[in-house]
Amino acid sequence: MPEKTIAEFSVKYVQVMDEKGIADAKLMPRLSDKQIIEMYRLMVLAKAFDDKALKLQRQGKIGTYASHRGQEACQIGGVYALGKNDWLFPAFRENAAFIALGFPMHLLYAYWGGDERGAKIPKEFNALPTSIPVGTQLLHAVGTAWAMKLKKKKSATIVFFGDGATSEGDFHEAMNFAGVFKTPTVFLCQNNQYAISVPRSQQTAAETIAQKAIAYGFEGIQVDGNDVFSVYRAASEALKKASMGNGPTLIECFTYRLSDHTTADDAKRYRTEKEVLEWKKKDPIERLRKHLEGKKIWSSRKEKELIDWANEKVEKAVKEFEAMPAPVPDDMFQYLFAAMPRRLREQRDYLEKYVNELRREKNG
């Protein structure tokens, strides 16, 4: 029997707006000037938040911090596409995504400051807390989407993760389940070229991450992750498809992490300054500003007003964070079990005794 080809596949790449801020009218999503300006405001606010977080970390006011600098378009574009009944599942770099949701920034600072109260999601937000373990949130997103489908809800989940997470078993398990059961899930991979110090070329031999969806029976698409319009268009279409019962989509946002992996990392040890400078030319915020200026709907005066507004919002959030009452140590023990086991009671009693002794010493 002669050989024959039983299947052929291709991966689509989408770029709506180039590095000069010029958008392809045929590909441009339906967004009003007001909406585009709102996207830009969110991106600038996210940058201001990030800049301040790095300073707070250096001052010892928050702990190890994961910067999202360079990935604002991925997060703002993805979240801006969400419907009111859709759910967000973040990894650990999604501060800009939370800001796009309208999540209180002082709680984000509190979280990075080691206060778990910052991870408590207010009821009005359809989001799960920050996920530190790499890749576990993908399974949560698929499980929630499966529940939505069983309840016949016209809604979807979007889950953010990095290229490094695609090397985890959780990624493949989530993708396989989503493909088999056609769950309303949008997988948004921020391929920022490095999983800590490991380059993408050592993560996978595949030419793209997007093509991994093909093995699980659904569409994978690669977009320019520094172009907010490309991300928004792809996410909008994928979320609509998912909520209509037509299954999941994998979106690979081809982008770059401009800062270190976290404040505990030194990226100079594994990538060149030349490489970083080349990617800075593709800065997503600068690109969108050029687009606004090209449309004659932006000016240096508006830019200054926006930066002042963003800095003021951030400083207010920092004051709210610093004014939060100290967390109660007993909370570490109270919410783990319905009935506290003996070993935890012993640890709690020991801590209480130790704290009381410190207070007596302090008060003389």
N, C-alpha and C positions, 0 to 999 in steps of 0.2 A: 504494500500500500504506500503510495507516494506521501512525502511529507506535505503538510499544509499548515497555514497560519490559522489558528483558531480565535485569536483576539489581538487587537492592536490598541494602544492607548497613547494619549498625548496629554500634556499639562499646559494649561493656558496661563500666560503671564499678562497682568494688567497694570498699566500706568496711565492715570488720567492727567496728572499734572507733572510737568518736567521740572528740572532743577532751577529753571529760570522763573517758575511760577506760572507758566503758560499751560492752560488746560485744553484738552481735546473736547470740543463742543459735543461731538457725537457720543463720547463716553461719560461726560459730566453728569453726575447724579442731580436729581431735582432738588436743589437747595436754594433758598432765597439768600439775598445779600445779608439779611439779618442773621440767618442761621450760620452762614460762613463766618461772619464776624464773631458770633457766639463761640464757634469752634476755636477761633484764634484766641479769644479771651481766655478760654479754658486752658489752652496750651501754654499761654504766657503765665497764667496763674499756677499751673502745674510746675513750670520751670522755677518760678519764684519759691514755691513750696520746697522744691528739691534743693535749691541753693541754700535756703535757710536750714534745712535738715542737715546738710553737710557741715554747716557752721556749728549747729547745736551738738553734733557728734564730736567735733573737734574740741568743743568746750566741756565735754563730759556730761552734757545734759540729756543725751539719749545714747542708746547703745549702738551696736553694729547696724549700719543702715545700707539698704540696697537702692542705689540711685536709678531713676528711670530716664535720665538725660539721654536724648537722642531717639527715644521711643514714644514720644508724646503723640505722634500721629497714629500709631498702632492702637494706643489705648483710648484716646479721645474719639477717633473714628469708629472703633469697635463699639464703645459704649453709647455713642450718640445714635447708633442705629437701633438700639434696644427699644422694644415696645414696652408698654406699662406693665404687662404681665410676664415679661421675660426675666430670666434670672442670670446674675453674674457670678462666676466662680473664678476668683483670682488666684494667682500664684503669690510670690513674695515681692514682686517689683511693681505691683499695680497701683501705686499711689495716684498716678494721673487718672486711672480708670475710676477710682473712688471719688476723686475730685469732680470728674465729669458727671458722676451720679448725684453730686451735691452733698456727699458725705461730709460731716463736720471735720475740718482739718485739725482741730485741736485733739480730736480722738486719734487721728493718725499719728500725730506727734506723741501722744500718750502711749500708743502701742509700741512705737519704736523706742520709747523711753523705758520699756519693760513693764508698763502698767497694762494688765490684761483687760481692764475696763475699756481700753481703747479698741479692743477687738469685739466688743458687744455691738452688734448691728441693730440700730433703731428699727422698729417694726415697719416704718414706711419705706425701707429700702429692700429690694429683692436681691440680696447679695449674701454670700457666705463670708466668714472672716478670712483674713490672709492665711494662705497655706504655705508653711515653711518646708515640709517634706516634699521633695521633688516628684511631681507627677500624680500624687494621690488625689488632687482635686479633679482630675479627669474622670475618675471613677464616680465621684460624687455628682458631677455634672450629668453624666450619662444615666445614673440611677434616678436622679430627679427628673430628667427628661422622660425616662421610661414611665415614671409615675404619672407625669403630665399626660402622656399618650393613653395610659390605661384609664385615666379620668376624662379622656376626650376633651382636654383643654387645648385651645388654640394659642399655645405659647411655646417658648423654646428656651434653651439654656445656651450661654456662651461661656466657654472656658478658656482662660489665658494660660499659656505655658511657654517655656523657652525651648530652644533647639536641643538643649541638654536633656530635657524630659523625654524626648523621643527615643532615648536609649534605655529608658526604664520600662520594665514589664507592664506597669500600670497603663502606659500609653497604648500598648498593643492590645491589652485586654479591653480597655475602654473603646478603642476603635473597632475591635471585632464585635463587641456586644452592640455598639451603635449601628454597625453595618447590618448585622443579622436582624435586629429588631426595628430597624429604621427609626431610631429615636430622634426626636427633634433637638439635635445637639449641633452647635457650631464650635468646632475646634479652631482656636485662633493661636497659631504658633508664632511667637515673636522670635524669628531667627536673627539674633543679634550677633551671629558669627562665632560666639565663644560660650562654652559652658564652663564657667570660671576661667581656667587657663587652657582648656582643650578646644582647639579650633574645630569648626564644623566639619572640615575634611577628615578629622579623626573620629567624628561621631557616627558618620555613615558614608558608605561608598556610593549611595544614591546621588544622582545629579541634583535632585531637589528633595525637600522634605514633603512637598505637596503630593508627590507621586506615591507616597506611602498609603494614601487613602485608596488607591486603585486596588491594592491587595485585599482591602476589606469591603470592596463593593460599592464605594460611593465616590463622589467627586472631590478632587483636590485641585486647588488653584493657588498660584503664586502671585502676589501683588507687591508693588513698590511700597514697602512699609514706611517710607519717609514721606509718602504722599497721602495726606489725610482723606482726600477724595476717593482714592483707590480702595483704601481700607473701608471707608464708609459704604461705598458702593457694593463691595464684595460681601460685607457683613449684613447689609440690608437685604440683599438678594438671598443670602443663605438663611437668615432668620425667617424671612417670609416663606421660603421653600420648606423649612423645617416645621413651622407652625401650621402649614397646610397639609402636613402628613407625608411629605415627599423625602424625608430622611435627612441624614447629616451631611455636613460639608467640612472639609479641612482647608483652612486658609493659612497659607504660609506668608507671613509678612516679612519680606526681605529688608532687614534694617541693620542697625549697628548700635552697640552700647558704647556711648562716648566716654563714660566714666569707668572706674574700676568696678569689678563684679560687686563688691561691697566695700565698705570703709576698712575692712580687714584684708583687702587685696591690694596688690601693686601690679597693675596691668602692664607697666613698663617692662616687666620681666619676661613677657611672652608676646608682645606685639610692638611694632615700631611706631615712632612718632609720625613718620610719613604716612602710614596707613590711617592713623587717627585724623590727621589734617585733611586727607582726601575725603574722608567721610564727613568731616565738619562742613565741607562745601555742600553737602546734601542735607544739611540741617532742616528738619521738618518745619520748624517754626519760621525760620528765615524764608523758606520756600512759600509758605502760605502768606507771609507778609508781602512778598513780591507780587503774589497773585492779587492781593487786595489793592496794592498800589497800582498795578496794571489796570484794574477795573475802575480806578479813580475814586475809590470809596475809603481810602485811608490816607493819613497824613502824619507828619512828624509830631504835630500837636496831639493827635489822637493816640499816637504811640506813647508819648510821654504820659498822657493821662492814664493810659492803660497800665503802664509799668508802675506808676504811683498807686493806682487802685490795687493792683496785685500785691505790691509790697505792704500796703496798709492792711489788706485782708490777712496776709500771712502773719504780720506782727500782732494783729488782734488774736489770731489763733494761738500764737506762742504764749501770749499773756493768759489766755484761757487755760492752756495746758499747764502752765506754771502755777496757776491759781487753784488747780484741782486739789482737793484734800488728799492727804496721803492714803494710800490703800491700806485696808485693814489686814494684817498678817493672817488672821483667822480664816480669811476667804480662801487661802490655799488649801484648806482642809474641808471646808463646808460643802463644796459643790461637786465632789467626785463620786460619792456613793449616796444612795437613798438612806442607808443606815451606815454611819461611820464605823469601819472596822477597828479593832483594838489597836493595831499597830499605828494607825493614823491618830487615834486619840492620844496615844503615848507621845507621838511626835509633837502634836499640838500642845499638850500639857508641858512638854519640855521647852518648847519655844516660848510659851506664855511665861514660864518661870524665868527663863533667860532674859526676856524683855523687861520683866518687872525688876529684876536685879539691876539691869542697866539703868533703869529709871531711878532707882533708889540711890545708885552711885552718883548719877548726874545731879540729883536734888540734894545730895549731901546727907 
